[in-house]
Amino acid sequence: MIKKCLFPAAGYGTRFLPATKAMPKEMLPVVNKPLIQYGVEEALDAGLTEISIVTGRGKRALEDHFDISYELENQIKGTDKEKYLVGIRKLLDECSFSYTRQTEMKGLGHAILTGRPLIGDEPFAVVLADDLCVNLEGDGVLTQMVKLYEQYRCTIVAIQEVDPQETNKYGVISGELIADDLYRVRNMVEKPAPEDAPSNLAIIGRYILTPDIFELIKQTEPGKGGEIQITDALMKQAKNGCVIAYKFKGQRFDCGGAEGYIEATNFCFENFYKTGKAY
């Protein structure tokens, strides 16, 4: 039912300067794999095989990563180093990759709209690669959300509880609890001050969107920070009862900043690399 996953990856990664001055933040390695590879693996596990990436200037490394490197592969052929490429080869064999460029940074809503030619008129997932999500005890976050979409057939956003003093970093929802960990969204505010936040339930970088979102984004005026916010477009859907928020099972690491990135690296080293599951 859902086969396409969009990765907005044109941002500057300013929270990780100077490392991201010449390298895409999505290519920052968590142990021995770049952030975006973790996201594509999560998408493939959920059955999403058509990967669309919105890039920008200085992001050529993303395209090179999801491609064959004949010289490198020939150099390590027949050695024990071949095992390090098993994971990326699986992605190249089972996924297709398409790209388009966002020439101006006008917010997440604009980035998603830029990906419209790659997505077409069908439901799709969105992954923000600097949110690394893992679940050691069951399905990955996107798999959980795809199963919910098969039941509800509407837009779904992933949420988690955050410190009430940090609501100004997120889109924040409030709504009606309709099942365990599942809310029908009634209100949604982009980066509210703590005293203005409708709750402490924050949207993180996993979405499943229905295709009408594109026209809603086109009708959305610039909001917080002068950017076209996906939150504002989603609120238009929510007014019709068409947005569900899901408190997912698993852990999320904010790898757009140093603290979350280090936590993710330590976690992945202990749970994946040392156990031989990192390749």
C-alpha positions in Angstrom: 0.0 0.0 0.0 2.7 2.5 0.9 5.9 2.1 -1.1 7.5 5.5 -1.1 9.5 7.2 1.6 10.7 10.8 1.3 13.9 12.1 3.0 14.1 15.9 3.2 17.9 16.3 3.3 18.6 19.8 2.0 19.1 21.6 5.3 22.4 23.1 6.4 22.8 21.2 9.7 23.7 24.4 11.5 23.5 22.8 14.9 26.5 20.7 14.0 28.8 23.3 12.5 31.7 23.3 11.7 31.4 19.5 10.9 28.5 20.1 8.5 30.2 23.0 6.7 31.3 20.7 3.9 29.6 17.4 4.8 25.8 16.7 4.8 24.5 16.2 8.3 22.8 13.1 7.0 26.2 11.6 6.3 27.5 12.0 9.9 28.5 8.5 11.0 26.9 6.8 13.9 29.6 4.3 14.6 30.3 3.1 11.1 27.1 4.0 9.2 25.8 7.4 8.2 22.6 8.7 9.7 20.6 8.4 6.5 21.5 4.8 6.0 19.8 4.0 9.4 16.7 5.8 8.1 16.6 3.9 4.8 17.0 0.6 6.6 14.1 1.5 8.8 12.1 2.3 5.7 13.0 -0.9 3.9 12.0 -2.9 7.0 8.6 -1.3 6.8 8.2 -2.4 3.1 9.0 1.0 1.6 11.3 0.4 -1.3 11.0 3.6 -3.3 13.3 6.1 -1.6 13.1 9.7 -2.6 15.6 12.3 -1.3 15.3 16.0 -1.5 18.9 17.3 -1.6 20.6 20.7 -2.1 24.0 22.2 -2.8 26.9 20.3 -1.3 24.9 17.1 -0.8 26.4 15.0 -3.6 27.8 12.6 -1.0 24.2 11.3 -0.5 23.9 10.2 -4.1 27.4 8.7 -4.1 26.7 6.7 -0.9 23.7 5.0 -2.4 25.6 3.9 -5.5 28.2 1.2 -6.4 31.8 2.1 -5.9 33.5 -0.2 -8.3 37.1 0.7 -7.4 36.5 0.2 -3.6 34.6 -3.0 -4.1 37.2 -4.4 -6.4 39.9 -3.5 -3.9 38.4 -5.4 -0.9 36.9 -8.3 -2.9 37.8 -11.6 -1.3 38.8 -10.0 2.0 37.1 -10.0 5.3 36.3 -6.3 4.8 33.6 -7.2 2.3 31.3 -7.8 5.3 31.2 -4.1 5.9 29.3 -3.5 2.7 26.6 -6.2 3.2 24.1 -3.7 4.5 24.5 -1.0 1.9 24.5 -3.7 -0.9 21.1 -4.9 0.4 19.7 -1.4 0.2 21.0 -1.0 -3.4 19.5 -4.4 -4.4 16.1 -3.9 -2.8 15.5 -0.1 -3.1 15.3 2.4 -5.9 16.6 5.9 -5.3 15.5 9.2 -6.8 16.6 12.7 -6.1 15.5 16.3 -6.6 17.0 19.6 -5.3 15.5 22.2 -3.0 17.0 25.4 -4.2 15.8 27.5 -1.3 15.5 26.6 2.3 11.9 27.6 3.2 11.1 25.1 5.9 10.1 21.4 6.2 6.7 22.0 4.5 8.5 23.5 1.4 11.0 20.6 1.4 8.1 18.1 1.3 6.4 20.0 -1.4 9.6 20.0 -3.4 9.5 16.2 -3.3 6.0 16.0 -4.9 7.3 15.1 -8.5 9.0 12.1 -6.9 6.0 11.0 -4.9 3.0 11.5 -7.2 -0.5 11.1 -6.0 -0.2 8.4 -3.4 0.4 8.1 0.4 4.0 8.2 1.5 6.2 8.3 4.5 8.6 11.0 5.6 11.8 10.4 7.5 14.0 13.1 9.0 17.3 11.3 9.1 18.7 13.3 12.1 16.1 11.7 14.2 17.5 8.2 14.7 14.8 5.8 15.9 15.3 2.3 17.2 13.2 -0.4 18.8 15.1 -3.4 20.2 12.0 -5.2 21.3 9.8 -5.3 18.2 8.9 -3.5 15.0 10.7 -0.3 13.9 8.8 3.0 14.2 7.9 3.2 10.5 6.7 -0.4 10.5 4.5 0.4 13.5 3.1 3.4 11.6 2.5 1.6 8.4 0.4 -1.0 10.2 -1.6 1.9 11.7 -2.1 3.4 8.3 -3.5 0.1 7.0 -6.1 0.4 9.7 -7.0 4.1 9.7 -6.0 5.3 6.2 -5.2 8.8 7.3 -2.2 11.0 8.1 -0.1 9.7 11.1 2.6 11.6 13.0 4.9 10.1 15.5 5.0 11.8 18.9 6.8 11.4 22.2 6.6 13.2 25.6 9.2 15.8 26.1 10.3 18.1 28.9 7.6 20.8 29.1 10.4 23.4 29.0 11.5 22.2 25.6 8.3 22.5 23.7 9.7 25.5 21.8 11.9 23.0 19.8 9.0 21.0 18.4 5.6 20.9 16.8 3.3 20.1 19.7 -0.1 18.4 19.5 -3.2 17.9 21.7 -6.1 15.7 21.0 -8.5 13.0 22.0 -7.1 9.6 23.1 -8.8 7.0 20.9 -6.7 3.9 21.8 -3.5 3.1 23.7 -0.9 5.6 22.6 -3.1 6.9 19.8 -4.6 10.4 19.6 -7.0 12.1 17.2 -5.3 15.4 16.8 -7.4 18.5 17.6 -4.7 21.1 17.9 -1.2 21.4 16.6 1.3 24.3 17.3 4.7 24.9 15.9 7.4 25.5 18.5 5.2 27.0 21.2 6.7 28.7 24.3 6.2 26.4 27.3 3.4 28.5 28.7 1.5 28.4 25.3 2.0 24.7 24.6 -1.2 22.6 24.4 0.6 19.6 25.9 4.1 18.1 26.1 3.4 15.6 23.2 5.9 16.6 20.5 6.1 15.5 16.9 9.4 13.8 15.9 10.8 13.1 12.5 8.5 10.3 11.3 5.3 10.9 9.3 2.9 9.1 7.0 1.1 11.6 4.8 -1.8 11.4 2.4 -1.3 13.0 -1.0 -3.7 15.9 -0.4 -1.0 17.3 1.9 0.7 18.8 -1.2 -2.2 21.1 -2.0 -2.6 22.1 1.6 1.1 23.0 1.8 0.7 25.1 -1.4 -2.1 27.0 0.4 0.0 27.5 3.6 1.5 30.9 4.3 4.9 31.2 5.9 4.6 30.8 9.7 7.1 30.4 12.5 10.5 31.7 11.5 9.2 32.8 8.1 9.2 29.2 6.9 6.4 27.1 5.4 5.7 24.7 8.3 4.4 21.2 7.8 2.6 21.6 11.1 0.4 24.4 9.7 -0.6 22.3 6.7 -1.3 19.3 9.0 -3.5 21.4 11.2 -5.8 21.9 8.1 -6.1 18.2 7.8 -6.7 17.8 11.6 -9.7 20.1 11.4 -11.4 17.4 9.3 -10.4 14.7 11.8 -7.8 13.3 9.4 -4.6 13.3 11.5 -3.6 10.7 14.1 -0.7 11.1 16.5 1.0 7.9 17.7 3.2 7.6 20.7 5.6 5.1 19.2 7.4 2.2 20.9 11.2 2.5 20.9 13.8 5.2 21.4 14.6 8.4 19.5 17.9 10.2 19.4 18.1 13.8 18.2 21.3 13.5 16.2 21.1 17.1 14.9 22.9 18.2 18.1 26.0 16.9 19.8 24.4 15.4 22.9 21.9 13.3 21.1 24.4 12.3 18.5 26.8 11.0 21.2 24.0 9.1 23.0 23.0 7.5 19.7 26.6 6.5 18.9 27.1 4.9 22.4 23.8 3.1 22.0 24.5 1.8 18.5 28.0 0.7 19.5 26.8 -1.3 22.4 23.7 -2.8 20.7 24.7 -3.2 17.1 28.4 -2.9 16.5 29.7 -5.0 19.4 27.1 -7.7 18.6 28.0 -7.8 14.9 24.7 -6.3 13.7 26.1 -3.0 12.4 26.9 -3.9 8.9 
